[in-house]
Structures are given as structure tokens and as C-alpha cells.
Amino acid sequence: MRLKDYTKAHGLKPLAGKVGTSSAYLSQIAHGHRACSEPLALAIERETAGAVTVADLRPQFAALLDACGYRKGGELVVEIDASIDHHEAA
């Protein structure tokens, strides 16, 4: 699912709060104006229960996770600390 569709259905502010970023920044990502960082992509996948995946947001990073064995069948199999180095909430 695209992030834009998810936030339209479930709200932008709740997800932004859960992933630790601002609604404005998340909106820019959802509309393709900003790239999503890898840690933020992981947090979004986790908080959307896989409805929006890392592959949706950062396909190259998802391929790297697959190659390293962190993902099997599209699901994360190892907990990765996604709380580092992404845009702070305003």
C-alpha cells in the first residue's frame, strides 16, 4: 500500500506521532517530495503492521535487507532499531 493511501485512510498525525516525525515531513514523503530514510521506513512498516512496507518506501534498502537475511517473505525477521537518525517531530 502506498503511504499516501494509508495516511488518507488512517490519518497522518497518528502515524507521524507513532514514528516520531512531524505530520508535515510525513506528508512530504507520502506525496513524493522527500525521500524516506531507512530508519523511518522501518518504523513506518512496523507501525502500519506491514500495510506500508520498506519496499514501498525504499526498494533498494528492502533488497539489501532481503540479501542480508533480515527479511523472509517480505517480513522483518530481526528487530532493527528504527529509532535512530530520522527527522525529529516538530
One Martini backbone bead per residue (centre of mass of N, CA, C, O) as a GRO file, in nm:
protein
   90
    1MET     BB    1   0.099   0.035   0.019
    2ARG     BB    2   0.058   0.354   0.012
    3LEU     BB    3   0.114   0.614   0.214
    4LYS     BB    4  -0.107   0.798   0.111
    5ASP     BB    5  -0.339   0.592   0.154
    6TYR     BB    6  -0.299   0.536   0.452
    7THR     BB    7  -0.331   0.833   0.557
    8LYS     BB    8  -0.614   0.871   0.445
    9ALA     BB    9  -0.744   0.631   0.617
   10HIS     BB   10  -0.570   0.689   0.919
   11GLY     BB   11  -0.388   0.924   0.928
   12LEU     BB   12  -0.118   1.134   0.984
   13LYS     BB   13  -0.070   1.207   1.287
   14PRO     BB   14  -0.061   0.928   1.420
   15LEU     BB   15   0.183   0.822   1.261
   16ALA     BB   16   0.385   1.043   1.321
   17GLY     BB   17   0.389   0.991   1.626
   18LYS     BB   18   0.481   0.687   1.615
   19VAL     BB   19   0.756   0.763   1.431
   20GLY     BB   20   0.882   1.053   1.507
   21THR     BB   21   0.733   1.279   1.331
   22SER     BB   22   0.609   1.497   1.122
   23SER     BB   23   0.341   1.566   0.931
   24ALA     BB   24   0.486   1.727   0.711
   25TYR     BB   25   0.707   1.520   0.645
   26LEU     BB   26   0.519   1.280   0.584
   27SER     BB   27   0.371   1.422   0.352
   28GLN     BB   28   0.619   1.455   0.168
   29ILE     BB   29   0.661   1.154   0.135
   30ALA     BB   30   0.375   1.069   0.034
   31HIS     BB   31   0.411   1.290  -0.224
   32GLY     BB   32   0.731   1.280  -0.324
   33HIS     BB   33   0.924   1.526  -0.195
   34ARG     BB   34   1.053   1.300  -0.013
   35ALA     BB   35   1.273   1.098   0.130
   36CYS     BB   36   1.303   0.801   0.296
   37SER     BB   37   1.439   0.677   0.550
   38GLU     BB   38   1.530   0.384   0.673
   39PRO     BB   39   1.431   0.409   0.969
   40LEU     BB   40   1.151   0.520   0.890
   41ALA     BB   41   1.060   0.282   0.718
   42LEU     BB   42   1.064   0.079   0.950
   43ALA     BB   43   0.862   0.228   1.131
   44ILE     BB   44   0.626   0.224   0.932
   45GLU     BB   45   0.601  -0.077   0.903
   46ARG     BB   46   0.550  -0.134   1.200
   47GLU     BB   47   0.300   0.076   1.250
   48THR     BB   48   0.135  -0.065   0.990
   49ALA     BB   49   0.166  -0.376   0.989
   50GLY     BB   50   0.270  -0.383   0.670
   51ALA     BB   51   0.105  -0.197   0.478
   52VAL     BB   52   0.374  -0.038   0.484
   53THR     BB   53   0.673  -0.078   0.323
   54VAL     BB   54   0.997  -0.064   0.256
   55ALA     BB   55   0.953  -0.126  -0.046
   56ASP     BB   56   0.767   0.122  -0.092
   57LEU     BB   57   0.995   0.340   0.011
   58ARG     BB   58   1.283   0.140  -0.013
   59PRO     BB   59   1.379  -0.084  -0.234
   60GLN     BB   60   1.689  -0.109  -0.191
   61PHE     BB   61   1.675  -0.171   0.114
   62ALA     BB   62   1.502  -0.422   0.094
   63ALA     BB   63   1.708  -0.584  -0.070
   64LEU     BB   64   1.925  -0.579   0.150
   65LEU     BB   65   1.763  -0.723   0.369
   66ASP     BB   66   1.726  -0.980   0.208
   67ALA     BB   67   2.032  -1.045   0.157
   68CYS     BB   68   2.088  -1.046   0.488
   69GLY     BB   69   1.823  -1.189   0.635
   70TYR     BB   70   1.592  -0.981   0.757
   71ARG     BB   71   1.409  -1.113   0.533
   72LYS     BB   72   1.097  -1.306   0.490
   73GLY     BB   73   0.848  -1.274   0.283
   74GLY     BB   74   0.853  -0.947   0.362
   75GLU     BB   75   0.950  -1.000   0.660
   76LEU     BB   76   1.064  -0.922   0.950
   77VAL     BB   77   1.310  -1.121   1.156
   78VAL     BB   78   1.454  -0.864   1.274
   79GLU     BB   79   1.528  -0.641   1.506
   80ILE     BB   80   1.535  -0.294   1.431
   81ASP     BB   81   1.665   0.012   1.501
   82ALA     BB   82   1.433   0.286   1.417
   83SER     BB   83   1.523   0.539   1.629
   84ILE     BB   84   1.735   0.652   1.425
   85ASP     BB   85   1.808   0.915   1.230
   86HIS     BB   86   1.540   1.102   1.220
   87HIS     BB   87   1.310   1.313   1.190
   88GLU     BB   88   1.198   1.535   1.396
   89ALA     BB   89   0.963   1.643   1.582
   90ALA     BB   90   0.781   1.956   1.596
   0.00000   0.00000   0.00000
